């Protein structure tokens, strides 16, 4: 805005109400599982990418090693107990992390 000659205003009195998922396709119950896949895949992909960019690959791998183990264990556990939503969440966390580790671009789309 500033680069276009506009003004930016700020105030300590401003209140922001965040409505969470209300503006996304997750409000449609038929697409909730797709939203879970997209959100968790990109969450873990970008987390690893950010750490790798600013702290190096090895540091990022060390930081995310416990997440890899936890996601795999939770994915396996929820698969056994037929908890589809939780199973999907941890599967896509693991997939996003693996894709970032092997250097693939953030290309997952619904």
WOFEN-V929315 format. One record per pair of residues at least 12 apart in sequence whose C-alpha atoms are under 6 Angstrom apart, sorted by the first residue. I is the first residue (numbers start at 0). J is the second residue. D is the distance in Angstrom with one decimal. If there is no record, write none. Layout:
i=I j=J d=D
i=I j=J d=D
//
This chain:
i=35 j=88 d=5.9
i=36 j=91 d=5.6
i=39 j=91 d=5.8
i=39 j=92 d=5.0
i=40 j=91 d=4.9
i=40 j=92 d=5.0
i=40 j=95 d=4.2
i=43 j=92 d=5.6
i=43 j=95 d=5.4
i=43 j=96 d=5.1
i=44 j=95 d=4.6
i=44 j=96 d=5.0
i=44 j=99 d=5.1
i=70 j=89 d=5.2
i=70 j=93 d=5.9
i=74 j=86 d=4.9
i=74 j=89 d=5.1
i=74 j=90 d=5.6
//
